[in-house]
Amino acid sequence: MTHDHPLVPRSPEEQDALMKRLKRIEGQVRGIANMVAEDRYCIDILTQTASIQAALRQVELQVIERHVKMCMHDAATGKQDTDVYVDELMAVIARLKK
């Protein structure tokens, strides 16, 4: 899905926080790959995958929160069509819940 609304750039602090979290997740994924290569206990691997999923949900929540606070601001102030923003956000949330 592409959009034609104006983008509100992330602050350096927002970008740094997201990048740190994503790099941590990346390290966790590499750790699981090592666990599989070492033929580690299934429950240990599943525990780590659950941890990664929880971390990714936190990334999603941070991005959604920012979108609502910043990107939907124009819609809330009447500068853009509210329905377009709401429909776009609801479509993304529906995909995340699959």
N, C-alpha and C positions, 0 to 999 in steps of 0.2 A: 504494500500500500504506500503510495506517495501522497504527499500533501502539498498544498499551495499556500499554507499560512506562513507568516513571518516566523523565523526562528529566533528564540531568545538564547544567546550563547550562555553556556555554563560558566560560572566563575571558576577561577583556577582552584579554589578550595573544593568546590563541588567535583570538578574533574579529578583532582588528586585523590579525594576520598573514594570515588568510584573505581579509579584505576588501582588503588591499593587493594580494595576488596576483590576486584577481578583477578589481580595477580596472585592473591592468596588462594582463590578458587582454582586458578591454573595450576598452582603448586599442589593443591589437593588432588586434582585430576592426575597429575604425573605420579603422585604417591599411590593412587589406586592402580595405575598401570604397573607400577613396580610390585605392588601386592599381588596382582594377577600373575605377573611374570615369575614371582617367587612361590606361586601356588599357595597363597595364604588362606587361612580359614574363611569360609564363605561369610559367616556372620560379621567378621571384622571388615570385610570388603563392603558388605551391605551397610554397616554402621557408617562407614566413610561416605558412601554414596548418599545416604540420608543427610549427612552433614553438608555435602555440596549442594544438594537440592534446597536445603534451608538457607544457605548462603546466597544462592541465586534468587530465591524468593525475596530476600532482603534487598538485593540489587533492584529487582522489579519494583518493589514497594518504594524505594528511594526515587526511581525514575518516574513512577506514576505520581508520587507526591509532588515532585518538581513540575511535572507536566500540568497538574491541576493548579498549582500555585502560580506558575509563570506563563506557560503557553496558553492556558485557558483564560488568562486575565483579560485579553482583548475581547473574548466572547462575553465574559461577565460584565464588562464595561460597555458593551454594545458596539464595539469597534468591528467585530466580526460576527458572522452567523453562528449563534450558539449551537444550533442543531448539528452543524458540521463537526464541531469539536466534540460534542457529546457522542455522536455516532462513531466517530473515529476512536475515541477512548473506549467506548463499550465494545467495539469490535476487537480491540487489542486485549481487553480484559477477558473476553470470551475465549480468545485463542490461548491465553495463559491458563485458563481453567480446564482445558482439554486434557 
